[in-house]
């Protein structure tokens, strides 16, 4: 397939999510498979890219919760078609486990959910705890799931400041636990200062960073 046709289909996927047009997403997902586009490429460069735009629109108060929920429905319609066609990944055979959630006091969902989605389709076993997650809940799930990474999100500067205490609490309870953090107020430098083992700026970067700190090729 020529690059122009692939870009057209990926744009249809992305725009379908942004415009919460399930029918368009379904048609574009089927067309992607018919045209031989890799399912992971269609998800990452199409559906996920669209949801990143939705997250930006929500942050700028252009979209509100009802629109975001309809966008998520469109996203899931595409995932239902594309996920069965994902090729096995090296990480998938090991089934590394990630416990992820938005830190206590913070109810921002979209960015964290995108990271969870990208980790899932990249072969990780993901336990998404949702939002407003306490340190005790992170630790309880970490012990129960025997997770390889505890991933903590914060989208507010006030809740971001609590990450240091969370990371210290996690390391005190389990010195071998690996932590990864992300969210708009954070930077790699801040994450290092908090004692995090990894930092990701976006959902795609989270997969790369998770593999790095776990030494997965």
Long-range contacts (C-beta under 8 A, 24 or more apart in sequence): 1-35, 1-36, 1-37, 5-35, 6-35, 6-37, 9-35, 9-37, 9-42, 9-46, 10-37, 10-41, 10-42, 10-45, 10-46, 10-49, 11-46, 12-46, 13-42, 13-46, 13-47, 13-50, 13-78, 14-45, 14-46, 14-47, 14-49, 14-50, 14-53, 15-50, 16-50, 16-74, 16-78, 17-46, 17-47, 17-50, 17-51, 17-53, 17-54, 17-71, 17-74, 17-75, 17-78, 18-50, 18-53, 18-54, 18-57, 18-71, 19-74, 20-67, 20-70, 20-71, 20-73, 20-74, 21-74, 22-73, 22-74, 22-77, 24-74, 25-74, 25-75, 25-77, 25-78, 26-77, 26-78, 26-81, 28-78, 29-77, 29-78, 29-81, 29-82, 30-81, 32-82, 33-81, 33-82, 33-85, 38-87, 39-82, 39-83, 39-85, 39-86, 39-87, 40-86, 40-87, 40-121, 42-78, 42-82, 43-78, 43-79, 43-82, 43-83, 43-86, 43-121, 44-118, 44-121, 44-204, 46-78, 47-75, 47-78, 47-79, 47-82, 48-114, 48-117, 48-118, 48-203, 48-204, 50-75, 51-75, 51-110, 51-114, 52-114, 52-202, 52-203, 54-110, 55-110, 55-111, 55-114, 58-110, 59-184, 68-110, 79-117, 83-121, 86-121, 88-123, 89-122, 89-123, 90-123, 90-216, 90-217, 91-122, 91-123, 91-124, 91-211, 91-216, 92-122, 92-123, 93-123, 94-123, 94-216, 95-123, 95-124, 95-125, 96-123, 96-124, 96-125, 96-148, 96-149, 96-210, 96-214, 96-216, 97-124, 97-125, 97-126, 97-127, 97-145, 97-146, 97-147, 97-148, 97-149, 98-124, 98-125, 98-126, 98-127, 98-147, 98-148, 98-149, 98-150, 98-151, 98-210, 99-127, 99-129, 99-138, 99-141, 99-142, 99-145, 99-147, 99-149, 99-150, 99-151, 100-126, 100-127, 100-128, 100-129, 100-150, 100-151, 100-152, 100-153, 101-128, 101-129, 101-130, 101-131, 101-133, 101-137, 101-138, 101-151, 101-152, 101-153, 102-130, 102-131, 102-132, 102-133, 102-152, 102-153, 102-154, 102-155, 103-132, 103-133, 103-152, 103-153, 103-154, 103-159, 103-160, 103-162, 103-163, 103-166, 104-132, 104-133, 104-134, 104-135, 104-159, 104-162, 105-132, 105-156, 105-158, 105-159, 105-162, 106-131, 106-132, 106-153, 106-154, 106-155, 106-156, 106-159, 107-131, 107-132, 108-153, 108-154, 108-155, 108-156, 108-183, 111-153, 111-155, 111-182, 111-183, 111-184, 111-203, 112-153, 114-202, 114-203, 115-151, 115-153, 115-182, 115-200, 115-203, 115-206, 117-203, 118-203, 118-204, 118-206, 118-207, 119-151, 119-206, 119-207, 119-210, 122-207, 124-210, 135-165, 135-166, 135-169, 135-170, 138-166, 138-170, 139-169, 139-170, 139-173, 139-174, 142-170, 142-174, 142-177, 143-174, 147-177, 148-178, 148-214, 149-178, 149-179, 149-180, 149-198, 149-210, 149-213, 149-214, 150-177, 150-178, 150-179, 150-180, 151-179, 151-180, 151-181, 151-182, 151-206, 151-210, 152-179, 152-180, 152-181, 152-182, 153-181, 153-182, 153-183, 154-181, 154-183, 154-185, 154-186, 155-183, 155-184, 155-185, 156-185, 157-185, 160-185, 160-186, 160-190, 163-194, 163-196, 164-193, 164-194, 164-195, 167-194, 167-195, 167-196, 168-195, 171-195, 178-213, 178-214, 180-206, 180-209, 180-210, 180-213, 182-206
